[in-house]
Amino acid sequence: MTNPLRQQYTWDPNDYGPTDVCLRCFAPISGQDDYAFCTRCGKISTVFDVPEQVQGHCHYHTVEKAVGHCALCTKPICEECVEYTTKPFLPPASQHHCRHCVQRATSIERQFFERIASARVCAKHEEVSAAYMCKKCGLPLCPPCAYFRKKGLLRPRLGDGPYCLICFRQTFFGSNRKRWLSGTQV
């Protein structure tokens, strides 16, 4: 019989997604979100498509002329409100991140990490005690959320890890990603 926790929480790192939840904290993502960061953990994971042409004034400083739109909230912003700008490989050309969104995401992220550290719970499941810490980002994880690289041919055993889902996907590619175990299989 398989472990019910594994069926419920472990996601195959080779499969795309999950697309309906934040990958750091598993908070549901609705299509109606006003911000391109998770409002539970503060992770900036996507950006909005924003218009390239800018007209009008800054949302926060109504007398200043807008220089672009924030990629995190889509509001027009002036030069003073731009916290940083990214230049992705593919269009749209520049993506501005406004100071207000970056500060809000940073504050949410700090509070999230303080809360889970003091409660000693999994970042994705606040009802489950943490058993591991991600080797790369330090995120506390319960056994189903911990990913290990598998070693051994006849008798699979733990290799490198533990990792959270995001860090596992960023660390291993191709056939290396196919050889994985979750913490529930330990």
C-alpha positions, 0 to 999 in steps of 0.5 A: 500500500502506498503512503497517503501523504506521498499521493497527496503532497509529492509532485513528480519533478519531471512533470510540468506544474503544479500550475494552480499553486505557489511552488514555494508554499503551495498556496492556491493561485487564483486567476484574479490575483492583483500581484505577480507574487505569492501573497502568502510567502512573497515569492516572485515567480511570474510577471504580468504582461504589461503594455509597452507604450506608457501614457499618463502619470504614475499611480503613486506620484500623480504629478510625475510622468510614468516611465513604464508599468510595474511587471508585478502589479501592472500599474504605471510608475515613474522613475522614482518608483522603479526598484529595479529593471530586468531585461529578459531574453525574449520580448517584452523588452524591459520589465520594471519592478516598482518599489512598492511591490518589491517591498511588500513581497520582501515583507511578506517573505520575511514574515513567512520565514519567521512564522515557519521557523518559529513553528518548525513546520513544513513551508508547504504544509503548516499542519506537518512538522518539518523533518528536512531543510532544503540543501540549497534554499533552506526551506523547511520540508516535511518528508513528502516535500523533500526530494533526493537524488537516487543512487544505486541500481538494484537497491535505490538509496538516498544520494544528494539532497534534500531539496525542495521541488524548485531547487531540485528542478534547478539543480538536476536536468535530463536523466539526473532528474529522473532518478529521484526519491521523496522523503517518504520513500526513505 
